[in-house]
Amino acid sequence: MYKIHKNDLDIRMKKIVFLNATFEDNAHEIIDTSIIYCASNIFEEVKVRFLNDRSQIIEKEIADNFSCDNIYFRPFHNIKKKVNGFSGLGNNIVSRTINKLRIVLREIISFMQELLEYISYKNRNSIFCLTYINRYNCYVLNFACKVFKRPLYIFCHSEIEDIVLKKNEIKSNYVRLQYKFLTEAKIAKNARLVVLGDSILENVSKYLDKERLKYFLSVDHPYYNTYKGNNIASINKKKNINIGVIGNLTHSNNRGFYNVLSLSNKLKDVSSLTVNILGKVDKESFEKLDGLVNFYNKSGLLIPREDYDKNISDMDYIYIPYPVDSFKFTASGSLLEAICKLKPVLYHRNCYASYIISKFGDFGIDVDAYDTKDLINLLTDSENYSVLLRKQKNVADKIHPHSLIDQYIKLFNQI
């Protein structure tokens, strides 16, 4: 759906190619779908080269949520990341070793396919986007960019958190290679590293010198509502108000576990309020929260998005439990998802939440700003619920992919 006049973009840049031969599941599918949709409104042709299963996921997302006629999928193929384990200790060791080798091999196959696409693509004036980096492809494509000089945008996700580490303390070879690329490797003149938000770029700037920071750009993370059913629009006269906790809950690294435990204890004596865990939960979290909350998913595995969306639709509120010191270097997909589901959000004001509020507007209830009694009164106030919904709808509209197209025009004009 090529809508932007060619004079709004360098007329040489008629085509864009998205590369990712590593991801094989639905992780980051919303951000990838959103950026691809934005690109379809800017470029005459959008080519997507992902792994086969992932290509099908993204293609379905686009078909279900947008109207585009200039996006073309040509899947990569790779070996699977893991093989099933065997019984017995010795066989488990063998299985782990095989899986480690498979990961290395699939990353090598990944960068070879991405490199071949980059150097052999017929349209010499195309832009390329690498939507995920592994320990090898960032180096290889960066080198190719030095030689062939085709614009290359490398989107950074959680790996950007590695820049806070001290080099001599890094034990993992995987992390060491990514750290070196982000902080030391000489970036090609026609390459840029993209982070998903100005707050992230500001935090990154504290760890990198000005010369290196020239190669980093920021653009906002677009998001959209994937659920097509009816949403709850009021809690008036409801006898039971459901609060849904989304995202993965892990006890070991405190990705919100203790906040969930704290909120559940505050509300346990309020019969009209129920805390529900909707995402994947590890064994320790399940054992410590059992009896305090209701579990929608006890499998310990990710559930299909259709089921997940349906479960969220049953909720009145969505709770994002991540602590205030989180999301300094990554965008919170769970937070953006909650906003777009049009369920009033309970949150802790971490760096990324503060950024969204300052740029796009308020959208929910800061749990830490109220004592238990006031929080309960807010949660059961139907008028306040309606006010929150109106505010949230405004923010959801502002972060929808179509609203952020201008940002992506500016981004793709940087090189």
C-alpha positions as a Python dict, from the first residue, in 0.01 Angstrom:
ca = {
    (1, 'M'): (0, 0, 0),
    (2, 'Y'): (237, 264, -129),
    (3, 'K'): (91, 594, -11),
    (4, 'I'): (377, 831, 58),
    (5, 'H'): (474, 1051, -235),
    (6, 'K'): (819, 968, -368),
    (7, 'N'): (943, 1318, -287),
    (8, 'D'): (893, 1243, 83),
    (9, 'L'): (1169, 985, 60),
    (10, 'D'): (1489, 966, -139),
    (11, 'I'): (1357, 860, -481),
    (12, 'R'): (1634, 605, -514),
    (13, 'M'): (1497, 409, -220),
    (14, 'K'): (1208, 229, -380),
    (15, 'K'): (1239, -109, -206),
    (16, 'I'): (1308, -239, 143),
    (17, 'V'): (1408, -589, 253),
    (18, 'F'): (1356, -732, 604),
    (19, 'L'): (1598, -1006, 713),
    (20, 'N'): (1572, -1257, 997),
    (21, 'A'): (1684, -1615, 946),
    (22, 'T'): (1719, -1684, 1321),
    (23, 'F'): (1377, -1652, 1488),
    (24, 'E'): (1153, -1954, 1438),
    (25, 'D'): (859, -1868, 1664),
    (26, 'N'): (620, -1579, 1729),
    (27, 'A'): (851, -1369, 1950),
    (28, 'H'): (852, -1001, 1846),
    (29, 'E'): (582, -1071, 1590),
    (30, 'I'): (391, -750, 1671),
    (31, 'I'): (690, -517, 1634),
    (32, 'D'): (799, -689, 1312),
    (33, 'T'): (446, -680, 1169),
    (34, 'S'): (406, -314, 1268),
    (35, 'I'): (734, -200, 1112),
    (36, 'I'): (664, -398, 794),
    (37, 'Y'): (321, -233, 774),
    (38, 'C'): (476, 114, 819),
    (39, 'A'): (727, 33, 545),
    (40, 'S'): (445, -74, 311),
    (41, 'N'): (308, 280, 336),
    (42, 'I'): (646, 429, 246),
    (43, 'F'): (810, 202, -12),
    (44, 'E'): (685, 74, -344),
    (45, 'E'): (787, -282, -256),
    (46, 'V'): (848, -457, 75),
    (47, 'K'): (1025, -792, 75),
    (48, 'V'): (1020, -1010, 386),
    (49, 'R'): (1278, -1285, 429),
    (50, 'F'): (1209, -1468, 755),
    (51, 'L'): (1209, -1836, 844),
    (52, 'N'): (916, -2026, 699),
    (53, 'D'): (705, -2068, 1016),
    (54, 'R'): (766, -1708, 1118),
    (55, 'S'): (683, -1582, 769),
    (56, 'Q'): (345, -1753, 796),
    (57, 'I'): (283, -1592, 1136),
    (58, 'I'): (371, -1242, 1012),
    (59, 'E'): (180, -1286, 687),
    (60, 'K'): (-131, -1389, 881),
    (61, 'E'): (-91, -1095, 1122),
    (62, 'I'): (-78, -851, 830),
    (63, 'A'): (-375, -1013, 653),
    (64, 'D'): (-585, -1009, 973),
    (65, 'N'): (-504, -654, 1081),
    (66, 'F'): (-404, -442, 781),
    (67, 'S'): (-467, -391, 414),
    (68, 'C'): (-144, -415, 211),
    (69, 'D'): (-78, -524, -146),
    (70, 'N'): (294, -457, -182),
    (71, 'I'): (444, -699, 74),
    (72, 'Y'): (611, -1012, -62),
    (73, 'F'): (725, -1309, 146),
    (74, 'R'): (1008, -1540, 44),
    (75, 'P'): (1095, -1764, 339),
    (76, 'F'): (1439, -1871, 455),
    (77, 'H'): (1492, -2225, 584),
    (78, 'N'): (1706, -2338, 875),
    (79, 'I'): (1752, -2629, 1114),
    (80, 'K'): (1542, -2635, 1430),
    (81, 'K'): (1694, -2486, 1743),
    (82, 'K'): (1643, -2790, 1964),
    (83, 'V'): (1599, -3165, 1953),
    (84, 'N'): (1408, -3363, 2213),
    (85, 'G'): (1609, -3484, 2510),
    (86, 'F'): (1682, -3844, 2602),
    (87, 'S'): (1628, -4022, 2930),
    (88, 'G'): (1923, -4069, 3163),
    (89, 'L'): (2193, -3827, 3283),
    (90, 'G'): (2446, -3919, 3016),
    (91, 'N'): (2194, -3875, 2739),
    (92, 'N'): (2082, -3540, 2884),
    (93, 'I'): (2442, -3418, 2864),
    (94, 'V'): (2460, -3542, 2506),
    (95, 'S'): (2129, -3372, 2427),
    (96, 'R'): (2246, -3037, 2570),
    (97, 'T'): (2572, -3061, 2377),
    (98, 'I'): (2388, -3139, 2053),
    (99, 'N'): (2150, -2848, 2109),
    (100, 'K'): (2439, -2606, 2169),
    (101, 'L'): (2600, -2719, 1846),
    (102, 'R'): (2268, -2685, 1665),
    (103, 'I'): (2232, -2325, 1788),
    (104, 'V'): (2578, -2237, 1657),
    (105, 'L'): (2512, -2412, 1327),
    (106, 'R'): (2173, -2246, 1276),
    (107, 'E'): (2327, -1903, 1345),
    (108, 'I'): (2595, -1973, 1084),
    (109, 'I'): (2327, -2084, 835),
    (110, 'S'): (2133, -1772, 932),
    (111, 'F'): (2407, -1521, 854),
    (112, 'M'): (2500, -1701, 532),
    (113, 'Q'): (2144, -1670, 401),
    (114, 'E'): (2111, -1309, 514),
    (115, 'L'): (2449, -1221, 363),
    (116, 'L'): (2361, -1382, 31),
    (117, 'E'): (2035, -1185, 15),
    (118, 'Y'): (2216, -861, 99),
    (119, 'I'): (2493, -893, -161),
    (120, 'S'): (2291, -1049, -442),
    (121, 'Y'): (1966, -851, -433),
    (122, 'K'): (1911, -713, -782),
    (123, 'N'): (1787, -370, -679),
    (124, 'R'): (2113, -199, -583),
    (125, 'N'): (1940, 95, -415),
    (126, 'S'): (1733, -99, -165),
    (127, 'I'): (1731, -52, 211),
    (128, 'F'): (1787, -355, 436),
    (129, 'C'): (1657, -411, 789),
    (130, 'L'): (1802, -678, 1016),
    (131, 'T'): (1529, -731, 1276),
    (132, 'Y'): (1729, -957, 1508),
    (133, 'I'): (2100, -997, 1572),
    (134, 'N'): (2284, -1309, 1681),
    (135, 'R'): (2652, -1336, 1764),
    (136, 'Y'): (2759, -1363, 1399),
    (137, 'N'): (2517, -1193, 1159),
    (138, 'C'): (2575, -842, 1298),
    (139, 'Y'): (2948, -866, 1221),
    (140, 'V'): (2905, -1027, 879),
    (141, 'L'): (2636, -789, 751),
    (142, 'N'): (2817, -489, 896),
    (143, 'F'): (3129, -590, 700),
    (144, 'A'): (2921, -644, 385),
    (145, 'C'): (2776, -296, 435),
    (146, 'K'): (3128, -151, 432),
    (147, 'V'): (3191, -319, 97),
    (148, 'F'): (2855, -284, -81),
    (149, 'K'): (2738, 34, 96),
    (150, 'R'): (2368, -56, 87),
    (151, 'P'): (2184, 108, 379),
    (152, 'L'): (2148, -132, 671),
    (153, 'Y'): (1928, -76, 977),
    (154, 'I'): (1993, -314, 1268),
    (155, 'F'): (1708, -324, 1520),
    (156, 'C'): (1823, -383, 1879),
    (157, 'H'): (1618, -556, 2146),
    (158, 'S'): (1723, -704, 2482),
    (159, 'E'): (2087, -746, 2372),
    (160, 'I'): (2133, -370, 2420),
    (161, 'E'): (2120, -435, 2797),
    (162, 'D'): (2469, -588, 2767),
    (163, 'I'): (2633, -246, 2732),
    (164, 'V'): (2612, -190, 3110),
    (165, 'L'): (2840, -489, 3171),
    (166, 'K'): (3211, -465, 3242),
    (167, 'K'): (3407, -639, 2969),
    (168, 'N'): (3627, -841, 3204),
    (169, 'E'): (3322, -976, 3389),
    (170, 'I'): (3151, -1125, 3083),
    (171, 'K'): (3181, -1503, 3087),
    (172, 'S'): (2945, -1598, 2806),
    (173, 'N'): (3102, -1603, 2459),
    (174, 'Y'): (2763, -1518, 2310),
    (175, 'V'): (2724, -1207, 2527),
    (176, 'R'): (3089, -1109, 2477),
    (177, 'L'): (3052, -1102, 2099),
    (178, 'Q'): (2732, -897, 2110),
    (179, 'Y'): (2883, -661, 2367),
    (180, 'K'): (3189, -604, 2147),
    (181, 'F'): (2973, -534, 1843),
    (182, 'L'): (2756, -282, 2027),
    (183, 'T'): (3040, -101, 2203),
    (184, 'E'): (3364, -151, 2007),
    (185, 'A'): (3325, -285, 1652),
    (186, 'K'): (3366, -26, 1378),
    (187, 'I'): (3019, 33, 1235),
    (188, 'A'): (2984, 79, 859),
    (189, 'K'): (2907, 434, 744),
    (190, 'N'): (2583, 315, 586),
    (191, 'A'): (2469, 115, 890),
    (192, 'R'): (2266, 230, 1190),
    (193, 'L'): (2159, 60, 1512),
    (194, 'V'): (1798, 130, 1606),
    (195, 'V'): (1653, 128, 1958),
    (196, 'L'): (1281, 146, 2027),
    (197, 'G'): (1230, 472, 2215),
    (198, 'D'): (1403, 801, 2298),
    (199, 'S'): (1429, 702, 2666),
    (200, 'I'): (1630, 395, 2562),
    (201, 'L'): (1863, 605, 2346),
    (202, 'E'): (1910, 845, 2636),
    (203, 'N'): (2007, 559, 2868),
    (204, 'V'): (2238, 410, 2604),
    (205, 'S'): (2411, 747, 2570),
    (206, 'K'): (2536, 718, 2929),
    (207, 'Y'): (2753, 420, 2834),
    (208, 'L'): (2880, 518, 2487),
    (209, 'D'): (3098, 804, 2368),
    (210, 'K'): (2957, 1070, 2136),
    (211, 'E'): (3133, 936, 1828),
    (212, 'R'): (2980, 591, 1864),
    (213, 'L'): (2641, 732, 1956),
    (214, 'K'): (2620, 882, 1605),
    (215, 'Y'): (2541, 533, 1476),
    (216, 'F'): (2242, 487, 1709),
    (217, 'L'): (1892, 603, 1620),
    (218, 'S'): (1561, 577, 1803),
    (219, 'V'): (1208, 524, 1681),
    (220, 'D'): (896, 441, 1879),
    (221, 'H'): (766, 86, 1910),
    (222, 'P'): (429, 65, 1726),
    (223, 'Y'): (159, -164, 1860),
    (224, 'Y'): (-196, -265, 1774),
    (225, 'N'): (-479, -469, 1923),
    (226, 'T'): (-480, -828, 1798),
    (227, 'Y'): (-814, -918, 1957),
    (228, 'K'): (-1122, -886, 1738),
    (229, 'G'): (-1390, -970, 1996),
    (230, 'N'): (-1586, -742, 2226),
    (231, 'N'): (-1408, -562, 2511),
    (232, 'I'): (-1553, -496, 2856),
    (233, 'A'): (-1650, -128, 2860),
    (234, 'S'): (-1770, -90, 3219),
    (235, 'I'): (-1740, -244, 3566),
    (236, 'N'): (-2067, -88, 3682),
    (237, 'K'): (-2260, -334, 3902),
    (238, 'K'): (-2002, -610, 3848),
    (239, 'K'): (-1980, -847, 4144),
    (240, 'N'): (-1636, -977, 4050),
    (241, 'I'): (-1367, -757, 3896),
    (242, 'N'): (-1083, -944, 3728),
    (243, 'I'): (-724, -823, 3721),
    (244, 'G'): (-508, -1004, 3466),
    (245, 'V'): (-129, -1032, 3496),
    (246, 'I'): (31, -1059, 3151),
    (247, 'G'): (387, -1135, 3045),
    (248, 'N'): (601, -1423, 3170),
    (249, 'L'): (639, -1452, 3546),
    (250, 'T'): (975, -1580, 3670),
    (251, 'H'): (1063, -1609, 4037),
    (252, 'S'): (1440, -1635, 3993),
    (253, 'N'): (1508, -1300, 3821),
    (254, 'N'): (1229, -1096, 3987),
    (255, 'R'): (1059, -994, 3664),
    (256, 'G'): (766, -874, 3867),
    (257, 'F'): (709, -1179, 4085),
    (258, 'Y'): (735, -996, 4419),
    (259, 'N'): (508, -718, 4296),
    (260, 'V'): (244, -975, 4201),
    (261, 'L'): (283, -1135, 4543),
    (262, 'S'): (248, -796, 4714),
    (263, 'L'): (-62, -691, 4517),
    (264, 'S'): (-225, -1030, 4570),
    (265, 'N'): (-177, -1005, 4944),
    (266, 'K'): (-324, -652, 4947),
    (267, 'L'): (-637, -765, 4764),
    (268, 'K'): (-683, -1115, 4907),
    (269, 'D'): (-955, -1010, 5150),
    (270, 'V'): (-1154, -814, 4888),
    (271, 'S'): (-1405, -1064, 4752),
    (272, 'S'): (-1492, -849, 4448),
    (273, 'L'): (-1131, -837, 4320),
    (274, 'T'): (-952, -1140, 4172),
    (275, 'V'): (-591, -1152, 4048),
    (276, 'N'): (-547, -1383, 3748),
    (277, 'I'): (-214, -1499, 3600),
    (278, 'L'): (-251, -1519, 3222),
    (279, 'G'): (105, -1573, 3100),
    (280, 'K'): (367, -1843, 3140),
    (281, 'V'): (472, -1910, 3501),
    (282, 'D'): (774, -2098, 3633),
    (283, 'K'): (739, -2368, 3899),
    (284, 'E'): (863, -2155, 4190),
    (285, 'S'): (622, -1870, 4113),
    (286, 'F'): (333, -2114, 4084),
    (287, 'E'): (407, -2272, 4423),
    (288, 'K'): (437, -1938, 4605),
    (289, 'L'): (128, -1781, 4447),
    (290, 'D'): (-98, -2086, 4453),
    (291, 'G'): (-405, -2006, 4664),
    (292, 'L'): (-359, -1629, 4629),
    (293, 'V'): (-433, -1598, 4258),
    (294, 'N'): (-617, -1775, 3980),
    (295, 'F'): (-402, -1938, 3710),
    (296, 'Y'): (-530, -1940, 3353),
    (297, 'N'): (-223, -2124, 3229),
    (298, 'K'): (-67, -2398, 3443),
    (299, 'S'): (126, -2567, 3164),
    (300, 'G'): (446, -2365, 3201),
    (301, 'L'): (435, -2316, 2823),
    (302, 'L'): (325, -2036, 2593),
    (303, 'I'): (-36, -2074, 2482),
    (304, 'P'): (-169, -1988, 2133),
    (305, 'R'): (-227, -1616, 2081),
    (306, 'E'): (-598, -1671, 2008),
    (307, 'D'): (-644, -1831, 2352),
    (308, 'Y'): (-428, -1567, 2518),
    (309, 'D'): (-627, -1283, 2362),
    (310, 'K'): (-953, -1448, 2466),
    (311, 'N'): (-830, -1476, 2825),
    (312, 'I'): (-734, -1107, 2827),
    (313, 'S'): (-1080, -1017, 2696),
    (314, 'D'): (-1226, -1166, 3016),
    (315, 'M'): (-1029, -922, 3230),
    (316, 'D'): (-1137, -580, 3359),
    (317, 'Y'): (-784, -457, 3435),
    (318, 'I'): (-439, -561, 3318),
    (319, 'Y'): (-150, -556, 3565),
    (320, 'I'): (208, -504, 3443),
    (321, 'P'): (416, -611, 3746),
    (322, 'Y'): (766, -524, 3624),
    (323, 'P'): (960, -323, 3887),
    (324, 'V'): (1058, 45, 3869),
    (325, 'D'): (1423, -34, 3783),
    (326, 'S'): (1330, -235, 3470),
    (327, 'F'): (1303, -148, 3099),
    (328, 'K'): (1579, 109, 3084),
    (329, 'F'): (1717, -38, 2761),
    (330, 'T'): (1421, -218, 2604),
    (331, 'A'): (1063, -130, 2519),
    (332, 'S'): (801, -311, 2724),
    (333, 'G'): (592, -514, 2481),
    (334, 'S'): (366, -621, 2768),
    (335, 'L'): (293, -258, 2857),
    (336, 'L'): (215, -161, 2498),
    (337, 'E'): (2, -472, 2459),
    (338, 'A'): (-196, -384, 2770),
    (339, 'I'): (-257, -31, 2645),
    (340, 'C'): (-380, -154, 2308),
    (341, 'K'): (-611, -415, 2462),
    (342, 'L'): (-809, -120, 2601),
    (343, 'K'): (-806, -253, 2953),
    (344, 'P'): (-710, 0, 3221),
    (345, 'V'): (-352, -74, 3321),
    (346, 'L'): (-201, -115, 3665),
    (347, 'Y'): (172, -52, 3650),
    (348, 'H'): (487, 46, 3838),
    (349, 'R'): (642, 362, 3697),
    (350, 'N'): (961, 227, 3544),
    (351, 'C'): (1169, 418, 3291),
    (352, 'Y'): (975, 307, 2984),
    (353, 'A'): (632, 361, 3144),
    (354, 'S'): (739, 715, 3236),
    (355, 'Y'): (852, 773, 2878),
    (356, 'I'): (519, 659, 2730),
    (357, 'I'): (327, 882, 2973),
    (358, 'S'): (541, 1188, 2898),
    (359, 'K'): (520, 1144, 2520),
    (360, 'F'): (174, 998, 2457),
    (361, 'G'): (-29, 1061, 2774),
    (362, 'D'): (-147, 885, 3089),
    (363, 'F'): (-309, 545, 3056),
    (364, 'G'): (-369, 379, 3393),
    (365, 'I'): (-300, 351, 3765),
    (366, 'D'): (47, 372, 3921),
    (367, 'V'): (15, 106, 4193),
    (368, 'D'): (292, 261, 4405),
    (369, 'A'): (116, 600, 4422),
    (370, 'Y'): (-170, 476, 4646),
    (371, 'D'): (-208, 299, 4977),
    (372, 'T'): (-411, -22, 4986),
    (373, 'K'): (-743, 141, 5079),
    (374, 'D'): (-724, 410, 4810),
    (375, 'L'): (-613, 156, 4550),
    (376, 'I'): (-912, -68, 4623),
    (377, 'N'): (-1146, 231, 4600),
    (378, 'L'): (-1000, 328, 4263),
    (379, 'L'): (-1029, -26, 4127),
    (380, 'T'): (-1396, -51, 4220),
    (381, 'D'): (-1493, 301, 4103),
    (382, 'S'): (-1692, 264, 3778),
    (383, 'E'): (-1666, 635, 3689),
    (384, 'N'): (-1288, 629, 3727),
    (385, 'Y'): (-1284, 316, 3509),
    (386, 'S'): (-1457, 503, 3226),
    (387, 'V'): (-1212, 794, 3254),
    (388, 'L'): (-917, 555, 3236),
    (389, 'L'): (-1059, 387, 2926),
    (390, 'R'): (-1091, 720, 2743),
    (391, 'K'): (-732, 815, 2827),
    (392, 'Q'): (-606, 476, 2723),
    (393, 'K'): (-788, 482, 2391),
    (394, 'N'): (-612, 811, 2315),
    (395, 'V'): (-268, 659, 2387),
    (396, 'A'): (-351, 342, 2189),
    (397, 'D'): (-438, 554, 1885),
    (398, 'K'): (-107, 741, 1912),
    (399, 'I'): (109, 426, 1918),
    (400, 'H'): (-82, 249, 1639),
    (401, 'P'): (149, 176, 1341),
    (402, 'H'): (-43, 412, 1113),
    (403, 'S'): (14, 699, 1357),
    (404, 'L'): (391, 640, 1360),
    (405, 'I'): (453, 623, 984),
    (406, 'D'): (607, 973, 983),
    (407, 'Q'): (865, 856, 1236),
    (408, 'Y'): (965, 571, 1006),
    (409, 'I'): (989, 802, 705),
    (410, 'K'): (1236, 1009, 906),
    (411, 'L'): (1420, 694, 1019),
    (412, 'F'): (1467, 558, 669),
    (413, 'N'): (1593, 896, 552),
    (414, 'Q'): (1882, 894, 801),
    (415, 'I'): (2130, 714, 575),
}
